[in-house]
Amino acid sequence: MSDVLTITDSKTGKQFDIPKDIVMPDHLNIIDSRTGREFPVPITDETIKAMDLRQIKVKADDFGMMTYDPAFMNTASCKSKITFIDGDKGILQYRGFPIEQLAEHCSYLEVAYLVLYGELPNKKQLDEWTKNITLHTMLHENIKKFMEGFHPDAHPMGM
């Protein structure tokens, strides 16, 4: 291996050689077995960005490396301050509250308030929130007819 790392600006495609002795905190070095080139990829919050893999190319005019994750088994779609999900461990949290606690101790409207405003409402806030939601629940008849067009056991994702 050489004493330099070649990095590629993912926006411009321009390549830079940097000395290996420069410390790059929290990064992953990927060595391409096809070319022997080494690519540093930053690690943030225990993840790497798929776009950072685009710098890995055999030829300069290649499109770059892409990721393939069937069924999104190891893909984070976003960072969220609202929801945390770990399906393998059976964890679902809204704003840090376990869903089991919310389901047992809170109403639907309290949880909706939590999701939108980041905290559970006090009595006064809940009363005002409930009043506002109640006053704005009217649906146009066309929406009702539209929904009736779906089969009664249709999957929500298809609707």
N, C-alpha and C positions, 0 to 999 in steps of 0.2 A: 504494500500500500504506500501511496505517496504521503508527503508531509502536509498536503493541503486537501481541503474539502472543496468541491465545486458545488456551489448552490445556484439555483436558477430562480429568478424573479418570476413568480407564477403569472403576473400580469403582463410583463414586457417580454418574457422569454430570455432576457439577458442573463448571461452566466457570469459568476464571480468566483474566484479562487480565494479561500481564506485559510490561514494557517490552522492546522489541527490543534495547536496548543492554545488557541483562543477558546476559553471555556464558554460553552453554550448550555446554559442551565435548562434542565428539563427538556431534553430532546431525545429522539430516537435516530440512530444511524442505520440506514438501510443500504446494504451492499447489493447491487444488481449483479447477479451471477452471469448475466449475458455480456456485460461490459466491464465488470470489475469496478465500476464507479461507485462512490459512496455518496449518499444523500442524507443530510441532516433534516429531520422533520420535527418541528416544535411540538411539545406535549403540553396541553393546557387542560386542567381539570381531569387528568387521566384519560384524555382523548387526543386524537390527531384529526386534522381536517382532511377529508378525502381529496380536496383540491390541492393540498400540499404534495400529493403523490403524482400530480401531473408533471412535475419536474423530472420524473424518471422516464427517460427516453433512450432508445437505441440510437436514433438519428435525430439531429436537430429539428427536422421538419415533422417528426412524429407527433401525434396528438398528445401522447403522454399516458402514463399509467392511470387506470380507472379501478374502482372497487366494484365488486359484485357481491351482494349479500342477499341470497334468496330468502324470502319471507321476513326480511329485516330482523333477523335473529340477533344481530350485534350492531345495530345502527341507531344512533341517537338522532332524532329528527330536529331537536331544538333543546335549548336550555330554558328551564321554566322556574320561575319563582312561585308559581301557583300549584303545579302538580308534580309529585314525585311518584314514579312507578318502578317497581322491581318485581316483575311477574314471577321470576323463579323463586323469590322469597315470599311472594304473596303480599307485597307491600303496596298500598295505594294511600297517598296522603294529599290533602289539599291544604296549602299554606302551613304545612308542618303538622297538621292534625291527622291522626290515623282515621281512615274512612269508617272503621268500626265504631269509634267514639262519636263521630258525627252522625252516623246512622242511628245510634242508640239515644243520643241526647239532644239532637238538633232537628229542627224542621227543615223542609226543603228550602224555604225562603231564607232561613238563617244561613244555610250553606251557600246559597246563591249570593247573599250579602258578603260572606267571607271570601268567596272566590273573586268577586268584583272589587272589594274594598280592602282586603288583606287582614281583616279582623272580624271577630264575631260581633254582632250588634248588641248594644245594651237595650233595655226595655223601650226607651224613647225612640231609638233608631229603628228597632224592629217594628214598632207601631207605625211609624212614618213610612217605612219601606213597604210594609204590608198594605197600607192605605194606597200608596202610589201604584203598586203592582195591581191591586184589585181594581183601581180606576182605569187601568190601561190594559185590561184583558179582553176587550171586545175584539172579535175577529170578523172580518168582512165575510159575507156569505160565500163569496167566490173561493176563499181559502178553504172553507168547510167542504165545498163540493170537490175541490182539487184533492183534498185528503181522502175523501170517500172513493176516489178513483183507484186507490191502492188496495190490493188484496188485504183482507183483515190480518193475515199472518205474515205480511211482507216484512223483510228484514229492514231495520231502520236505515242501514247504509245505502240501500237501494232507493230509498225515498228521498 
